[in-house]
Amino acid sequence: MKVFILAALVAVVASQGYPKPQYPKPQYPKPEYPTPAYPAPAYPSPAYKAPAYPAPAYPSPAYAKTPEYAPMPYSFNWAVKDDPSYNDYAHQETADDKGYVTGSYRTLLPDGRTQIVDYKADDYTGFVADVKYDGEAKEYKPAYKPAGYPSPAYPSPAYPSPAYSAPKYPSPSYPSPSYPSPKYPTKY
């Protein structure tokens, strides 16, 4: 019980805190700087007149409005299938005379799947694509194997061994320190 009362008393005293010390506000004299002893610079006015440029003699260009042509219908397709280089691509697109474009393209991905994108585009809905994947993803392992190059046809050079002996440097001779070497513990 005494401990509880002592703890409550310490908590009350600690919550009151210390009073803020009252220090007088420092008063410093206003610094007095001497006026400069040199005169203010006097710049002469320029001796030349500013150039007067005449207005351009040509009229400003008047651009005609770009004519708007009706959409032209077209259709195209192409494909690449080259198994040795793993290239398998195709693209097909058709447009009508109202500006409605439909098409699709496909490409073989490195993981073995084929990505097929069907799309349509017009002035009202914009570009809308439907992306599908055909096949199952496999771990990608490149089929490239570096070529085995034969050894060079020319003989390796036969250099004579050097006629001089390797230099022998003297070992450094430092004076031993005057203090004892520290003893480090072997186990930590």
Buried (B, 14 or more C-beta within 10 A) or exposed (E): EEEEEEEEEEEEEEEEEEEEEEEEEEEEEEEEEEEEEEEEEEEEEEEEEEEEEEEEEEEEEEEEEEEEEEBEEEEEEEEEEEEEEEEBBBBBBBBBEEBBBBBBBBBBBEEEBBBBBBBBBBEEEEEEEEEEEEEEEEEEEEEEEEEEEEEEEEEEEEEEEEEEEEEEEEEEEEEEEEEEEEEEEEEE
